[in-house]
């Protein structure tokens, strides 16, 4: 197949998705306005031009409305068999404006669960893109339900766990003492880890607020906060104000190839996200055999069974979060039992080959159906 993606070239989700199809021998094209290293060398990248970069955010508004015409020109030279626009309120909308079929648009979660709910313009853009598309792909059943609420026919919506989880790469390992020593963490000190970016939607502030309570019971506990984002300085300052900065490591962005080492060197995984599709961060932690304490939101409920492989806590409730983390840190048996069950669940329900083969079959059917149309 000759597949053209319009997507964020700096996203790990995009990279995993495209690399899978490139490794399967398909001709893969990516249209984006910026890109990070790590894409398969066979992927052909087409960069969108940016106008007036110094006039941000006006420049983004101008770029956004001129890009569909540029995408149409690029698509005409590629002549793909199918287009897939990822993140519906941006790249999905641009793809729909290119007026090409068969068209797939892929929802990642916050585009439908947050942006389309809060902003009527984004809601209109999401509706436009999804109704124009031949197929809508999303990452979880709760995202599919919200897409249905936007008036999209259920019959053209398919749930795919983004990329699945590489259970060979992410697996339980002994703690890496070299890594822990780098962060000043001793071999006997318990470690709690968060791997979400430091943006408002991920609400890492709730974890920071919970730490003093945890330290009152376990003063030696350490917290590794991975990720970058516009709240980093605020979170660092809050940690300083709470007097916990010596117990918190802001590790910054961690290369995906190193993430399994960070997770396996920890004892408990925490996610404070306000909204999500299926979270790869959660699945990666589960694959590494970590018990999880995560927000009680629809996307997490299929993966975390209360008191079986982790705990769910009310959004923004730092007191309950602290109590649940303490329960796990104080019980090595529960940590091991919960971690074993999490690992097993990922092996059964999040196999990347099964998920991506489902999508590959969808692509082929759309292309064949398109060829059979007059």
C-alpha positions as CSV (number, residue, x, y, z in Angstrom):
1,X,0.0,0.0,0.0
2,X,1.0,3.6,-0.6
3,X,-0.1,5.5,2.5
4,X,0.1,9.2,3.2
5,X,-0.1,10.4,6.8
6,X,-0.7,14.0,7.8
7,X,0.4,14.1,11.4
8,X,2.7,15.5,14.1
9,X,6.2,14.6,13.2
10,X,7.4,15.2,16.8
11,X,5.1,12.7,18.4
12,X,6.2,9.3,19.5
13,X,2.7,7.9,18.7
14,X,3.1,9.1,15.0
15,X,6.6,7.5,14.9
16,X,5.5,4.1,16.2
17,X,2.5,4.0,13.8
18,X,4.4,5.0,10.7
19,X,7.4,2.8,11.5
20,X,5.1,-0.2,11.8
21,X,3.8,0.2,8.3
22,X,7.2,1.0,6.8
23,X,8.7,-2.1,8.4
24,X,5.8,-4.1,6.9
25,X,7.0,-3.0,3.4
26,X,4.4,-0.4,2.6
27,X,5.3,2.9,0.9
28,X,4.8,5.5,3.7
29,X,4.7,9.3,3.3
30,X,4.5,11.8,6.1
31,X,3.3,15.4,5.7
32,X,4.2,17.5,8.7
33,X,5.6,20.9,9.7
34,X,8.3,19.6,12.1
35,X,9.9,16.3,12.8
36,X,12.1,14.4,15.3
37,X,14.7,11.7,14.8
38,X,13.8,8.0,14.9
39,X,11.6,7.5,11.8
40,X,12.3,4.5,9.6
41,X,14.7,5.6,6.8
42,X,12.3,4.5,4.1
43,X,9.6,7.0,5.2
44,X,9.3,9.9,2.7
45,X,8.8,13.2,4.6
46,X,7.2,16.2,3.1
47,X,7.6,19.4,5.1
48,X,4.9,22.1,5.2
49,X,6.1,25.6,4.9
50,X,5.7,27.9,7.9
51,X,4.9,31.6,7.4
52,X,6.1,34.4,9.7
53,X,7.4,32.2,12.6
54,X,8.2,35.3,14.6
55,X,4.5,36.3,14.8
56,X,3.4,33.4,17.0
57,X,0.4,32.6,17.5
58,X,-0.8,34.7,14.5
59,X,1.6,32.8,12.3
60,X,0.1,29.4,13.3
61,X,-3.4,30.7,12.4
62,X,-2.2,31.8,9.0
63,X,-0.3,28.5,8.5
64,X,-3.3,26.5,9.5
65,X,-5.6,28.0,6.9
66,X,-3.1,27.8,4.1
67,X,-1.9,24.3,4.7
68,X,-4.8,22.4,3.1
69,X,-4.0,23.9,-0.3
70,X,-0.3,22.9,0.2
71,X,-1.4,19.4,1.3
72,X,-3.5,19.0,-1.8
73,X,-0.4,19.8,-4.0
74,X,1.8,17.3,-2.1
75,X,-0.9,14.6,-2.3
76,X,-1.2,15.2,-6.0
77,X,2.6,14.4,-6.4
78,X,2.4,11.4,-4.1
79,X,-0.8,9.9,-5.5
80,X,-1.4,7.8,-2.4
81,X,-3.9,5.0,-2.1
82,X,-5.1,6.3,1.3
83,X,-4.6,9.3,3.6
84,X,-4.7,9.1,7.4
85,X,-4.9,12.4,9.3
86,X,-3.9,12.1,13.0
87,X,-5.4,14.3,15.7
88,X,-8.7,15.3,14.3
89,X,-9.0,19.0,15.2
90,X,-5.7,19.8,13.5
91,X,-4.3,17.3,11.0
92,X,-7.5,15.4,10.6
93,X,-9.2,18.7,9.6
94,X,-6.4,19.6,7.2
95,X,-6.6,16.1,5.6
96,X,-10.4,16.4,5.2
97,X,-9.9,19.8,3.4
98,X,-7.5,18.2,1.0
99,X,-10.6,16.4,-0.5
100,X,-9.0,13.0,-1.0
101,X,-10.6,9.6,-0.6
102,X,-10.3,7.1,0.9
103,X,-9.7,9.2,4.0
104,X,-9.1,8.0,7.5
105,X,-8.9,10.4,10.5
106,X,-7.5,9.2,13.8
107,X,-8.5,10.6,17.2
108,X,-5.9,10.5,19.9
109,X,-8.2,11.4,22.8
110,X,-7.9,15.1,23.9
111,X,-8.9,16.3,20.4
112,X,-12.3,14.8,20.9
113,X,-12.6,14.5,24.7
114,X,-11.3,18.0,25.5
115,X,-10.8,20.4,22.6
116,X,-14.1,19.6,20.8
117,X,-16.0,19.9,24.1
118,X,-14.6,23.2,25.2
119,X,-14.3,25.1,21.9
120,X,-17.2,25.3,19.4
121,X,-14.8,26.0,16.5
122,X,-12.9,22.8,17.3
123,X,-16.2,21.0,17.6
124,X,-17.2,22.1,14.2
125,X,-13.7,21.1,12.8
126,X,-14.0,17.7,14.4
127,X,-17.5,17.2,13.0
128,X,-16.4,18.3,9.5
129,X,-13.3,16.0,9.5
130,X,-15.1,12.9,10.8
131,X,-18.2,13.2,8.6
132,X,-15.9,13.7,5.6
133,X,-13.8,10.7,6.4
134,X,-14.5,7.1,5.2
135,X,-13.3,5.7,8.5
136,X,-12.6,7.2,12.0
137,X,-10.0,5.4,14.2
138,X,-9.8,6.1,17.9
139,X,-7.8,4.9,20.8
140,X,-10.4,3.7,23.4
141,X,-14.1,2.9,23.8
142,X,-14.7,6.1,25.8
143,X,-13.4,8.1,22.8
144,X,-15.6,6.2,20.5
145,X,-18.6,7.0,22.7
146,X,-17.8,10.7,22.5
147,X,-17.4,10.5,18.8
148,X,-20.9,9.0,18.7
149,X,-22.1,11.9,20.8
150,X,-20.8,14.2,18.0
151,X,-23.2,12.5,15.6
152,X,-20.7,10.2,13.7
153,X,-22.1,6.9,12.5
154,X,-20.8,4.1,14.8
155,X,-20.3,1.8,11.9
156,X,-17.4,3.8,10.6
157,X,-15.6,4.1,13.9
158,X,-12.9,1.6,14.8
159,X,-11.0,1.3,18.1
160,X,-7.2,0.6,17.9
161,X,-4.9,0.7,20.9
162,X,-2.3,3.1,19.4
163,X,0.7,1.0,18.4
164,X,0.1,-1.5,21.1
165,X,2.9,-2.2,23.6
166,X,6.1,-4.0,22.8
167,X,6.1,-6.5,25.6
168,X,9.6,-7.6,24.8
169,X,11.0,-4.1,25.1
170,X,8.9,-3.3,28.1
171,X,9.2,-6.1,30.6
172,X,10.0,-6.5,34.3
173,X,13.8,-6.0,35.0
174,X,15.9,-5.6,38.1
175,X,16.3,-2.0,39.3
176,X,19.1,-0.2,37.4
177,X,21.3,1.1,40.3
178,X,23.5,3.2,38.0
179,X,20.4,5.2,36.9
180,X,19.1,5.5,40.5
181,X,22.6,6.6,41.7
182,X,22.6,9.2,39.0
183,X,19.6,10.8,40.6
184,X,20.9,10.4,44.1
185,X,18.5,7.6,45.0
186,X,19.8,4.8,47.3
187,X,19.2,1.1,46.7
188,X,16.7,0.7,49.5
189,X,14.7,3.9,48.8
190,X,11.2,3.4,47.3
191,X,10.6,5.1,44.0
192,X,7.3,6.5,42.5
193,X,7.4,7.5,38.8
194,X,5.2,9.6,36.5
195,X,5.9,9.6,32.8
196,X,3.3,12.1,31.6
197,X,4.2,15.5,30.1
198,X,4.1,18.6,32.3
199,X,1.1,20.1,30.7
200,X,-2.2,21.1,32.3
201,X,-4.1,18.1,30.9
202,X,-1.8,15.7,32.8
203,X,-2.3,17.6,36.1
204,X,1.0,16.6,37.6
205,X,0.4,19.2,40.2
206,X,-1.8,16.7,42.0
207,X,1.1,14.3,42.4
208,X,3.3,17.1,43.8
209,X,0.6,18.1,46.3
210,X,0.4,14.4,47.4
211,X,4.1,14.0,48.1
212,X,4.2,15.7,51.6
213,X,1.6,13.3,53.0
214,X,3.6,10.3,51.5
215,X,6.8,11.6,53.0
216,X,5.3,12.0,56.4
217,X,4.9,8.2,56.5
218,X,7.9,7.2,54.3
219,X,10.5,10.0,54.5
220,X,12.9,8.1,52.2
221,X,10.5,7.9,49.3
222,X,11.7,9.4,46.0
223,X,9.7,10.6,43.0
224,X,10.9,10.6,39.4
225,X,8.9,13.0,37.2
226,X,9.6,12.4,33.5
227,X,8.5,14.7,30.7
228,X,8.6,18.3,29.6
229,X,6.0,20.9,29.3
230,X,4.9,24.5,30.1
231,X,4.2,23.7,33.7
232,X,7.7,22.5,34.5
233,X,8.9,25.8,36.2
234,X,5.6,26.0,38.2
235,X,6.0,22.4,39.4
236,X,9.6,22.9,40.4
237,X,8.6,26.0,42.4
238,X,5.7,24.2,44.1
239,X,8.1,21.4,45.1
240,X,10.4,24.0,46.6
241,X,7.6,25.8,48.5
242,X,6.4,22.4,49.9
243,X,10.0,21.6,51.0
244,X,10.1,18.4,49.0
245,X,12.5,19.3,46.3
246,X,15.2,16.9,47.6
247,X,12.8,14.0,47.1
248,X,11.6,14.9,43.6
249,X,13.7,14.4,40.5
250,X,12.6,16.2,37.4
251,X,14.1,14.0,34.8
252,X,13.0,15.9,31.7
253,X,12.2,14.2,28.4
254,X,13.3,10.5,28.4
255,X,14.1,8.8,25.1
256,X,11.7,6.0,24.5
257,X,14.5,3.4,24.3
258,X,15.4,4.3,27.9
259,X,11.9,4.4,29.3
260,X,11.7,0.8,30.3
261,X,14.8,1.2,32.4
262,X,13.2,4.1,34.3
263,X,10.0,2.2,34.8
264,X,11.7,-1.0,36.0
265,X,13.8,1.0,38.4
266,X,10.6,2.2,40.1
267,X,8.1,0.7,42.5
268,X,4.8,2.4,41.8
269,X,3.5,4.2,38.6
270,X,1.2,7.3,39.0
271,X,-0.8,9.1,36.3
272,X,-2.8,12.2,37.3
273,X,-4.2,12.9,33.9
274,X,-7.6,14.7,33.6
275,X,-8.5,13.0,30.3
276,X,-7.1,10.3,28.1
277,X,-7.6,7.8,25.3
278,X,-5.9,4.5,26.0
279,X,-2.7,5.6,27.6
280,X,0.5,4.1,26.3
281,X,2.3,5.4,29.3
282,X,0.1,3.4,31.6
283,X,0.4,0.3,29.4
284,X,4.2,0.6,29.3
285,X,4.3,0.8,33.1
286,X,2.0,-2.3,33.4
287,X,4.2,-4.2,30.9
288,X,7.2,-3.5,33.2
289,X,5.2,-5.1,36.1
290,X,4.4,-1.9,38.0
291,X,1.3,-1.5,40.1
292,X,-0.5,1.7,39.1
293,X,-2.3,4.5,40.8
294,X,-4.2,6.5,38.2
295,X,-7.2,8.8,37.9
296,X,-10.7,7.4,37.8
297,X,-11.5,8.3,34.2
298,X,-13.2,6.1,31.6
299,X,-10.0,5.4,29.7
300,X,-8.2,3.9,32.7
301,X,-11.1,1.7,34.0
302,X,-10.6,-1.1,31.4
303,X,-7.0,-1.5,32.4
304,X,-7.0,-0.9,36.2
305,X,-9.2,-3.2,38.3
306,X,-9.5,-1.6,41.7
307,X,-7.4,-3.5,44.4
308,X,-6.5,-6.1,41.8
309,X,-3.7,-4.6,39.8
310,X,-3.8,-1.0,41.0
311,X,-6.0,1.8,42.4
312,X,-8.2,4.5,40.8
313,X,-8.5,7.9,42.6
314,X,-10.8,10.8,42.0
315,X,-9.5,13.5,39.6
316,X,-7.5,16.2,41.5
317,X,-7.8,14.4,44.9
318,X,-4.3,14.4,46.2
319,X,-5.3,13.0,49.6
320,X,-6.7,9.8,48.1
321,X,-3.7,9.6,45.7
322,X,-1.3,9.8,48.7
323,X,-3.2,7.2,50.6
324,X,-3.2,4.7,47.7
325,X,0.5,5.2,47.0
326,X,1.2,4.6,50.6
327,X,-0.8,1.4,50.6
328,X,1.4,0.1,47.8
329,X,4.7,1.3,49.2
330,X,4.0,-0.3,52.5
331,X,3.1,-3.7,51.0
332,X,5.7,-5.5,48.9
333,X,3.3,-8.4,48.4
334,X,0.6,-6.2,46.9
335,X,3.2,-4.5,44.6
336,X,4.3,-7.9,43.3
337,X,0.8,-9.3,42.9
338,X,-0.6,-6.2,41.3
339,X,2.5,-5.9,39.0
340,X,2.2,-9.6,37.9
341,X,-1.5,-9.1,37.0
342,X,-0.8,-5.9,35.1
343,X,1.9,-7.6,33.0
344,X,-0.5,-10.4,32.2
345,X,-3.3,-8.1,31.2
346,X,-1.0,-6.2,28.8
347,X,0.2,-9.4,27.2
348,X,-3.4,-10.5,26.5
349,X,-5.0,-7.2,25.6
350,X,-2.4,-4.9,24.1
351,X,-0.5,-7.0,21.6
352,X,0.9,-4.5,19.0
353,X,0.7,-7.0,16.1
354,X,-2.9,-7.8,16.7
355,X,-3.9,-4.1,16.9
356,X,-1.9,-2.9,13.9
357,X,-3.0,-5.9,11.8
358,X,-6.6,-4.9,12.5
359,X,-5.8,-1.4,11.1
360,X,-3.9,-2.8,8.2
361,X,-6.9,-4.8,7.2
362,X,-9.1,-1.7,7.5
363,X,-6.8,0.2,5.2
364,X,-6.9,-2.6,2.6
365,X,-10.7,-2.8,2.7
366,X,-11.1,1.0,2.3
367,X,-8.7,0.9,-0.7
368,X,-10.5,-2.0,-2.3
369,X,-13.9,-0.4,-1.7
370,X,-12.6,2.8,-3.3
371,X,-11.4,1.0,-6.4
372,X,-14.8,-0.6,-6.8
373,X,-16.7,2.7,-6.8
374,X,-17.6,4.2,-10.2
